[in-house]
Amino acid sequence: MTSQYKKFTRLIAKWPLDPTKGERDLGLLIRNKVKLAFDSQNTQTLNTETCTKHYNSLNKLADNFYRNKYKRTKHSTGTGLSTEECKILLSNEALEFFKEDNKKKGYTMIYRLLRLFNHKIYRCRLSTECIQNRNHTPLMVNEVIKYLRPIDNELYIDMTFGAGGHSRKILESVNCNLITVDRDPFAYEESKKLAADYPNRVTPLLGKFSDLPMLLKEYGIRQASVDGILFDLGCSSLQLDNSERGFSISKNGILDMRMDAGHDPNQITAREVLATANESELYKIFKIYGEEKKSAKIAQAIIQARFMIKNIATTHELADIVDSCCPNEFRLDKLQRSQSNAAKVFQALRIFVNNELNELNYGMLLAKYYLKLNGRLITICSHSLEDTIVKRHIAGNIVNETANPVPLRYLSPMLVQDQDTIDQFLDTPWKCINKHVEVPTDEELESNPRSKNARLRAALKVK
């Protein structure tokens, strides 16, 4: 029986323990069973054939034999939850939460699950175990390299440096030159570190898209001299995970939301917007930039709180105000996970404070002028407002150098125009490289859920 005991000892060594399940953990159960079976008093009753059979079965499970044999094409579950969320549901903390909830009558199972995911257990464990893996994870990096096709000695611009994931991948792939642009001073400091790692290849710049012509002029970069431009739009993980910046709903902090972190002293903060805008202005901000269906009610609640109690100053105060306007309402994101009711309001304020859509429109015009013929444009958008501007620029649906606010399908069918006018209206310097918009793979969604809204478009400058 000594050889059998050694085999089971090696098996136990590679079988993981899950401390969140306590006494219910399978790894702990196997250890106790082995200890009991090979006790000196029980060894005489052991059956060698049965031991071998049990060992082979458990060893296949420990080595993921069946997972490797039958490859999964999808990484979602039947419940719509991620692997991490399923682990949370099976933890002792979740069971204790459900026991307390069972004392309250009239709650359905779906309601209990949503309450759990809004509970501090979910927030705390997800923030400590998952966010570390999400930090500095560039979105759709393989697709970016695929469509950008960087070549040695060419010049590229990363218009949204962020944490530098895309820039580093481009520099690693070929021996090219790169200009990095970001309005965030913290990202600018990171880009200077990247420049030190790749001497004479990286030029870090601090500024908005609208500052780019002035910044490039200082370095002698002229129009039609760049081989590729990348836009990765939206908030970076560095901004979301810093509570002092005021971007995150889950982390309490002052409502700042300025992407330049005060670099421009004249830029207004989100807190100042909520303290000075009237009800009609707040409604328009939430409705247009956030597409929030309860914009009127939320705007009214903010004005009432401002005059009767105090100005809204922190992220949690704003989230509480929005929640009070959405009683018993639980929203889900594209991965069918619980989403804060205030997500669209935060998005709207961020876009308004940073003038993001106008900056993007100007950035698309700059891409047209600074790219060489056959230069490549790559954009990654995080919501439909950004994607609409990019799509209409590429399609040529622009009026006075601005993305047309009215889609082509809404133009009056009664208007009759000659062919030259139609050709002029639809004239575009871009040719789409990817036939359909690219979205993250299932593997990327599981490892980096923040990529759930990413939409990648690639175009070639042909005129």
C-alpha positions as CSV (number, residue, x, y, z in Angstrom):
1,M,0.0,0.0,0.0
2,T,3.0,2.3,0.2
3,S,3.1,2.9,-3.5
4,Q,-0.7,3.7,-3.5
5,Y,-0.2,6.2,-0.7
6,K,2.7,7.9,-2.6
7,K,0.5,8.2,-5.7
8,F,-2.4,9.8,-3.7
9,T,0.1,12.1,-2.0
10,R,1.3,13.4,-5.4
11,L,-2.3,13.8,-6.5
12,I,-3.2,15.8,-3.4
13,A,-0.2,18.1,-4.0
14,K,-1.5,19.3,-7.4
15,W,-5.2,19.5,-6.3
16,P,-6.0,23.1,-5.4
17,L,-7.7,24.2,-2.3
18,D,-10.4,26.9,-2.4
19,P,-10.5,28.6,1.0
20,T,-13.7,30.5,0.1
21,K,-15.7,27.2,0.3
22,G,-14.5,26.1,3.7
23,E,-15.6,22.6,4.7
24,R,-17.4,22.2,1.4
25,D,-14.3,22.3,-0.7
26,L,-13.7,19.1,-2.8
27,G,-9.9,19.3,-2.4
28,L,-10.3,19.3,1.4
29,L,-12.7,16.4,1.2
30,I,-10.2,14.3,-0.9
31,R,-7.4,15.0,1.6
32,N,-9.6,13.9,4.5
33,K,-10.7,10.7,2.7
34,V,-7.1,9.8,1.8
35,K,-6.0,10.4,5.4
36,L,-8.8,8.2,6.7
37,A,-8.3,5.4,4.1
38,F,-4.6,5.1,4.7
39,D,-4.8,5.1,8.4
40,S,-2.8,2.3,9.9
41,Q,-6.0,0.6,11.2
42,N,-7.7,0.6,7.8
43,T,-4.9,-0.3,5.3
44,Q,-5.7,-4.0,5.6
45,T,-9.2,-3.5,4.2
46,L,-8.2,-1.5,1.2
47,N,-8.7,-3.0,-2.3
48,T,-5.8,-2.3,-4.7
49,E,-8.0,-2.4,-7.8
50,T,-10.5,0.1,-6.3
51,C,-7.7,2.4,-5.2
52,T,-6.2,2.4,-8.7
53,K,-9.6,3.1,-10.2
54,H,-10.3,6.1,-7.9
55,Y,-6.8,7.4,-8.4
56,N,-7.1,7.4,-12.2
57,S,-10.4,9.2,-12.1
58,L,-9.2,11.9,-9.8
59,N,-6.0,12.3,-11.6
60,K,-7.8,13.0,-14.9
61,L,-9.8,15.7,-13.2
62,A,-6.7,17.3,-11.7
63,D,-5.0,17.3,-15.1
64,N,-8.0,18.8,-16.9
65,F,-8.1,15.7,-19.1
66,Y,-11.6,16.2,-20.3
67,R,-11.4,19.9,-20.7
68,N,-8.4,19.4,-23.0
69,K,-10.0,16.5,-24.9
70,Y,-13.3,18.3,-25.5
71,K,-12.4,21.9,-26.3
72,R,-15.0,24.6,-25.5
73,T,-16.0,27.0,-28.3
74,K,-17.7,29.4,-25.8
75,H,-16.5,30.6,-22.4
76,S,-19.8,31.7,-21.1
77,T,-22.0,29.6,-18.8
78,G,-25.6,28.5,-18.9
79,T,-26.4,31.2,-16.3
80,G,-24.8,34.0,-18.3
81,L,-22.3,34.5,-15.5
82,S,-18.5,34.5,-15.8
83,T,-16.3,31.9,-14.1
84,E,-15.4,34.4,-11.4
85,E,-19.0,35.2,-10.7
86,C,-19.8,31.5,-10.4
87,K,-17.0,31.1,-7.9
88,I,-18.5,34.0,-5.8
89,L,-21.9,32.3,-5.8
90,L,-20.5,29.1,-4.5
91,S,-18.5,30.8,-1.7
92,N,-19.4,30.7,2.0
93,E,-19.9,34.4,2.0
94,A,-22.6,34.1,-0.7
95,L,-24.3,31.3,1.2
96,E,-24.4,33.4,4.4
97,F,-25.8,36.3,2.3
98,F,-28.6,34.0,0.9
99,K,-29.4,32.7,4.4
100,E,-30.0,36.2,5.7
101,D,-32.0,37.0,2.5
102,N,-34.2,33.9,2.9
103,K,-35.7,35.5,6.0
104,K,-37.2,38.2,3.8
105,K,-40.3,36.9,2.0
106,G,-41.3,37.7,-1.5
107,Y,-37.8,37.8,-3.1
108,T,-37.3,35.8,-6.3
109,M,-34.1,34.0,-7.1
110,I,-33.2,36.6,-9.8
111,Y,-33.8,39.4,-7.3
112,R,-31.5,37.7,-4.8
113,L,-28.7,37.2,-7.3
114,L,-28.9,40.9,-8.3
115,R,-28.8,41.9,-4.6
116,L,-25.8,39.8,-4.1
117,F,-23.9,41.3,-7.0
118,N,-24.6,44.8,-5.7
119,H,-23.5,43.7,-2.2
120,K,-20.1,44.5,-0.8
121,I,-19.0,40.9,-1.0
122,Y,-19.1,41.0,-4.8
123,R,-17.5,44.4,-5.0
124,C,-14.7,43.7,-2.6
125,R,-13.8,40.3,-4.0
126,L,-14.1,41.3,-7.6
127,S,-11.9,44.4,-7.0
128,T,-9.1,42.5,-5.2
129,E,-9.0,39.4,-7.4
130,C,-9.9,40.6,-10.8
131,I,-8.9,44.2,-11.2
132,Q,-5.2,43.4,-10.8
133,N,-5.5,41.2,-13.9
134,R,-7.3,43.9,-15.9
135,N,-4.9,46.8,-15.2
136,H,-2.9,47.8,-18.3
137,T,-4.6,45.2,-20.5
138,P,-4.8,46.7,-24.0
139,L,-8.0,46.1,-25.9
140,M,-8.0,43.8,-28.9
141,V,-4.2,44.2,-29.2
142,N,-3.8,41.3,-31.7
143,E,-6.5,42.7,-34.0
144,V,-4.7,46.1,-33.8
145,I,-1.4,44.6,-35.0
146,K,-3.2,42.6,-37.7
147,Y,-4.9,45.6,-39.3
148,L,-2.1,48.2,-38.7
149,R,0.6,46.0,-40.2
150,P,3.5,48.0,-38.8
151,I,6.7,47.9,-40.9
152,D,10.3,48.8,-40.0
153,N,11.4,52.5,-40.2
154,E,7.8,53.7,-40.6
155,L,6.1,56.4,-38.5
156,Y,3.0,55.7,-36.4
157,I,0.9,57.8,-34.0
158,D,-0.9,56.4,-30.9
159,M,-3.4,59.1,-30.3
160,T,-4.5,57.7,-26.9
161,F,-1.5,56.3,-25.1
162,G,-3.2,55.5,-21.8
163,A,-1.1,52.8,-20.1
164,G,0.9,52.1,-23.2
165,G,-0.2,48.6,-24.0
166,H,-0.8,49.1,-27.7
167,S,2.3,51.3,-28.1
168,R,4.6,48.7,-26.5
169,K,3.2,46.0,-28.7
170,I,3.8,48.0,-31.9
171,L,7.4,48.7,-30.8
172,E,8.0,45.1,-30.0
173,S,6.6,43.9,-33.4
174,V,8.9,45.9,-35.7
175,N,11.7,48.5,-35.6
176,C,9.5,51.5,-36.2
177,N,9.2,55.1,-34.9
178,L,6.2,56.0,-32.7
179,I,4.6,59.3,-31.5
180,T,2.5,58.9,-28.4
181,V,-0.2,61.5,-27.6
182,D,-2.3,61.8,-24.4
183,R,-4.0,64.6,-22.5
184,D,-3.5,62.9,-19.1
185,P,-0.2,64.0,-17.4
186,F,0.0,60.5,-15.6
187,A,-0.1,58.8,-19.0
188,Y,2.5,61.3,-20.3
189,E,4.9,60.2,-17.6
190,E,4.3,56.6,-18.5
191,S,5.1,57.4,-22.2
192,K,8.4,59.0,-21.1
193,K,9.3,55.8,-19.4
194,L,8.5,53.9,-22.6
195,A,10.7,56.4,-24.5
196,A,13.6,55.5,-22.2
197,D,13.0,51.8,-22.9
198,Y,13.1,52.4,-26.6
199,P,15.6,55.3,-27.1
200,N,15.4,57.4,-30.3
201,R,12.2,55.6,-31.3
202,V,9.4,57.2,-29.2
203,T,8.3,60.8,-29.1
204,P,5.9,61.5,-26.1
205,L,3.5,64.4,-26.5
206,L,1.1,65.9,-23.9
207,G,-2.1,67.4,-25.2
208,K,-5.6,66.9,-26.7
209,F,-6.4,65.9,-30.3
210,S,-7.0,69.6,-31.1
211,D,-3.4,70.4,-29.8
212,L,-1.8,67.9,-32.2
213,P,-1.0,70.2,-35.2
214,M,0.9,72.6,-32.9
215,L,2.7,69.7,-31.1
216,L,3.7,68.0,-34.4
217,K,4.9,71.3,-35.9
218,E,7.5,71.6,-33.1
219,Y,9.0,68.3,-34.3
220,G,8.8,69.0,-38.0
221,I,6.1,66.5,-38.7
222,R,4.2,67.6,-41.8
223,Q,0.9,66.5,-43.3
224,A,0.8,63.3,-45.3
225,S,3.9,61.9,-43.5
226,V,2.4,59.3,-41.1
227,D,2.0,55.7,-42.0
228,G,-0.6,54.7,-39.4
229,I,-2.8,56.2,-36.6
230,L,-4.4,54.4,-33.7
231,F,-7.4,55.7,-31.6
232,D,-8.3,53.6,-28.5
233,L,-11.1,55.8,-27.2
234,G,-12.7,55.9,-23.7
235,C,-11.3,55.8,-20.2
236,S,-8.2,53.8,-19.4
237,S,-7.8,51.4,-16.5
238,L,-5.4,53.9,-14.8
239,Q,-8.2,56.5,-14.7
240,L,-10.9,54.1,-13.6
241,D,-8.9,52.5,-10.8
242,N,-7.9,55.8,-9.3
243,S,-10.7,57.0,-6.9
244,E,-9.2,60.6,-6.8
245,R,-10.0,61.1,-10.5
246,G,-13.8,60.6,-10.0
247,F,-14.4,58.3,-13.0
248,S,-15.3,55.1,-11.1
249,I,-18.8,54.5,-9.6
250,S,-17.5,51.8,-7.2
251,K,-14.7,53.9,-5.7
252,N,-15.8,57.0,-3.7
253,G,-14.0,60.2,-4.6
254,I,-14.5,63.8,-5.6
255,L,-16.4,64.2,-8.9
256,D,-13.6,65.5,-11.1
257,M,-13.6,63.5,-14.3
258,R,-11.1,65.8,-16.1
259,M,-8.9,63.6,-18.3
260,D,-6.1,66.1,-18.2
261,A,-6.1,66.1,-14.3
262,G,-6.2,69.8,-14.1
263,H,-3.5,70.5,-16.7
264,D,-5.9,73.1,-18.2
265,P,-6.9,75.3,-15.3
266,N,-9.9,76.7,-17.2
267,Q,-11.6,73.3,-17.7
268,I,-14.7,72.7,-15.6
269,T,-15.1,69.6,-13.3
270,A,-18.1,67.3,-13.1
271,R,-18.8,68.6,-9.6
272,E,-19.0,72.2,-10.9
273,V,-21.3,71.1,-13.7
274,L,-23.7,69.5,-11.2
275,A,-23.5,72.6,-9.0
276,T,-24.1,75.3,-11.8
277,A,-26.2,73.7,-14.6
278,N,-29.9,74.2,-14.6
279,E,-32.4,71.3,-14.9
280,S,-32.9,71.7,-18.6
281,E,-29.1,71.6,-19.2
282,L,-28.6,68.6,-17.0
283,Y,-31.4,66.8,-18.8
284,K,-29.8,67.4,-22.2
285,I,-26.4,66.2,-21.0
286,F,-27.8,63.0,-19.6
287,K,-30.1,62.4,-22.6
288,I,-27.7,63.2,-25.4
289,Y,-24.4,62.0,-24.1
290,G,-25.6,59.2,-21.9
291,E,-28.8,58.1,-23.7
292,E,-30.3,57.8,-20.2
293,K,-34.1,57.0,-20.3
294,K,-34.7,58.7,-16.9
295,S,-32.8,61.8,-17.6
296,A,-35.6,64.2,-16.7
297,K,-36.2,62.5,-13.3
298,I,-32.5,62.4,-12.5
299,A,-31.9,66.0,-13.4
300,Q,-34.9,67.1,-11.3
301,A,-33.6,65.1,-8.3
302,I,-30.1,66.7,-8.6
303,I,-31.6,70.2,-8.6
304,Q,-33.8,69.4,-5.6
305,A,-30.9,68.0,-3.7
306,R,-28.8,71.0,-4.6
307,F,-31.3,73.5,-3.2
308,M,-32.7,71.5,-0.3
309,I,-29.7,69.6,1.0
310,K,-26.2,70.2,-0.6
311,N,-24.3,70.1,-3.8
312,I,-23.5,66.7,-5.2
313,A,-19.7,66.4,-4.6
314,T,-18.7,62.7,-4.6
315,T,-19.2,59.7,-6.9
316,H,-21.2,57.8,-4.3
317,E,-23.5,60.8,-3.7
318,L,-24.3,60.9,-7.4
319,A,-24.8,57.2,-7.6
320,D,-27.2,57.3,-4.6
321,I,-29.2,60.1,-6.3
322,V,-29.6,58.1,-9.5
323,D,-30.5,54.9,-7.5
324,S,-33.2,56.9,-5.7
325,C,-34.7,57.7,-9.2
326,C,-34.6,54.0,-10.2
327,P,-36.3,52.1,-7.3
328,N,-36.2,48.3,-7.6
329,E,-34.5,48.6,-11.0
330,F,-31.6,46.3,-11.8
331,R,-29.7,46.9,-15.0
332,L,-27.5,44.4,-16.8
333,D,-24.5,45.0,-19.1
334,K,-23.8,43.2,-22.4
335,L,-22.3,40.2,-20.4
336,Q,-25.5,40.0,-18.4
337,R,-23.7,41.1,-15.3
338,S,-25.2,43.6,-12.8
339,Q,-24.5,47.2,-13.8
340,S,-24.9,50.3,-11.8
341,N,-27.9,52.5,-12.6
342,A,-25.6,55.5,-12.7
343,A,-23.3,54.1,-15.4
344,K,-24.9,56.2,-18.2
345,V,-25.0,59.3,-16.1
346,F,-21.3,59.0,-15.4
347,Q,-20.6,58.5,-19.1
348,A,-22.6,61.6,-20.0
349,L,-20.8,63.8,-17.5
350,R,-17.4,62.5,-18.6
351,I,-18.1,63.1,-22.2
352,F,-19.4,66.7,-21.5
353,V,-16.6,67.7,-19.2
354,N,-13.8,66.5,-21.6
355,N,-15.6,67.6,-24.8
356,E,-14.9,64.1,-26.1
357,L,-17.1,63.9,-29.2
358,N,-15.9,67.2,-30.6
359,E,-12.3,66.2,-30.0
360,L,-12.9,62.9,-31.7
361,N,-14.4,64.6,-34.7
362,Y,-11.4,66.8,-35.0
363,G,-9.1,63.8,-34.5
364,M,-10.7,62.0,-37.4
365,L,-10.0,65.1,-39.6
366,L,-6.4,65.2,-38.5
367,A,-6.0,61.5,-39.4
368,K,-7.2,62.3,-42.9
369,Y,-4.7,65.1,-43.3
370,Y,-1.6,63.6,-41.6
371,L,-1.8,60.0,-43.0
372,K,0.1,59.2,-46.2
373,L,-1.7,57.7,-49.2
374,N,-2.5,54.0,-48.2
375,G,-1.9,55.0,-44.6
376,R,-3.9,53.0,-42.1
377,L,-6.5,54.2,-39.5
378,I,-7.5,52.0,-36.6
379,T,-10.2,53.0,-34.1
380,I,-11.5,51.2,-31.0
381,C,-14.7,52.7,-29.7
382,S,-16.2,52.0,-26.3
383,H,-19.8,53.2,-26.9
384,S,-22.2,54.0,-29.8
385,L,-21.7,57.8,-29.8
386,E,-18.0,57.4,-30.6
387,D,-18.6,54.6,-33.1
388,T,-21.2,56.6,-35.0
389,I,-18.8,59.5,-35.5
390,V,-16.0,57.2,-36.7
391,K,-18.4,55.3,-39.0
392,R,-19.8,58.4,-40.6
393,H,-16.4,59.9,-41.3
394,I,-15.3,56.6,-42.9
395,A,-18.5,56.5,-45.0
396,G,-18.2,60.1,-46.1
397,N,-21.4,61.2,-44.4
398,I,-20.0,64.5,-43.1
399,V,-21.2,68.1,-43.4
400,N,-18.8,71.0,-43.0
401,E,-16.1,68.7,-41.7
402,T,-18.4,67.3,-39.0
403,A,-20.0,63.9,-38.8
404,N,-23.6,64.3,-40.1
405,P,-26.0,64.1,-37.1
406,V,-28.6,62.6,-39.4
407,P,-28.0,59.1,-40.8
408,L,-28.3,58.7,-44.6
409,R,-31.4,56.5,-44.3
410,Y,-33.3,59.4,-42.8
411,L,-32.7,61.7,-45.7
412,S,-35.9,62.7,-47.5
413,P,-36.8,60.4,-50.4
414,M,-38.7,63.2,-52.1
415,L,-35.4,65.2,-52.8
416,V,-34.0,64.7,-56.3
417,Q,-30.4,65.4,-56.9
418,D,-28.1,65.0,-59.9
419,Q,-25.4,62.3,-59.9
420,D,-22.6,64.8,-59.4
421,T,-24.1,66.2,-56.2
422,I,-24.7,62.7,-54.9
423,D,-21.1,61.6,-55.7
424,Q,-19.8,64.8,-54.0
425,F,-21.9,64.2,-50.9
426,L,-20.7,60.5,-50.6
427,D,-17.1,61.2,-51.5
428,T,-14.8,59.7,-48.9
429,P,-11.0,59.4,-48.7
430,W,-11.4,56.1,-46.7
431,K,-11.8,52.5,-47.7
432,C,-12.8,50.0,-45.1
433,I,-10.3,47.2,-44.4
434,N,-12.5,45.0,-42.3
435,K,-15.9,44.1,-43.9
436,H,-17.6,44.0,-40.5
437,V,-16.8,45.8,-37.2
438,E,-14.5,43.6,-35.0
439,V,-15.5,42.7,-31.5
440,P,-13.5,41.0,-28.7
441,T,-13.2,37.3,-28.7
442,D,-14.8,35.2,-25.9
443,E,-11.4,34.5,-24.4
444,E,-10.7,38.3,-24.1
445,L,-14.1,39.0,-22.7
446,E,-13.5,36.4,-20.0
447,S,-10.0,37.7,-19.1
448,N,-10.8,41.4,-19.5
449,P,-14.6,42.1,-19.1
450,R,-13.9,45.8,-19.5
451,S,-13.5,45.1,-23.3
452,K,-17.3,44.2,-23.6
453,N,-18.2,47.4,-25.4
454,A,-15.1,47.6,-27.7
455,R,-15.7,48.0,-31.4
456,L,-12.7,48.0,-33.8
457,R,-12.8,49.6,-37.3
458,A,-9.9,49.8,-39.7
459,A,-9.7,51.9,-42.8
460,L,-7.2,52.7,-45.6
461,K,-6.6,56.3,-46.9
462,V,-7.1,56.0,-50.6
463,K,-7.4,59.7,-51.6
